[in-house]
Amino acid sequence: MAHIIEVVPNDTEIEAMTTPRNSKAAEAMQHKREIKKRLEDYLERAELRRALGDDELF
């Protein structure tokens, strides 16, 4: 029978996986973070509008 072992990466391994290797990769990662932040803000405002009953856009 096979044994499944889960290995949790340590902090240095996690940092190595998330650190961009060059400036172009860093710019792409920053751009993705900005887009994600804007989307989260938009969805939060939409949820607030729905909660307040001002859902004319939906």
N, C-alpha and C positions, 0 to 999 in steps of 0.2 A: 504494500500500500504506500502511496506517495505521501510525503509530508509537505505541507505548504507552510513556508516560513515567510512572514512579512517582515521586510526590512525597512525601517524608517530612516530616511537620509538625515545626516547630521547637518548642522547649520552651514558648514563650509560647502557641503555638496548642494544644498538648496541654493545658496548664494551663487555658486558656479553655474547652476542651471538657469538662474534668472538674470544674471549679469550679461548684458550685450557684449559681443566680441569686438565690435568696431563702432565707429560713429554713426554709420548708416543704420545699423541695427538698433542703436540707442535712440536715434530719431524716430524710427518706426515704432519702437516700444512706447516712446513718449506720446506719439500720435494716437496709438491705440488706447492708451490710458486716458487721454483727453476726450476721445470719442466716447469711451465707456462712461466717463464722468458726466458728459453732457446728456447721454441717454438716461443715466440714472436720475439726473436732475429733472429731465423732461417727464419721465415716468412718475416721479414723486409728485410733481406739480399736477399731472393728470389725475393721479389718485386723490390728491387733495381736492381738486375741482369736483370729482365725482362724489366725494364724501360730503362736500358742501352743497351738492345738488346743482352745480353749475356745469352740467355735462352736455352742453349744446353741441360740442364738437364730436361727441361719441354717439 
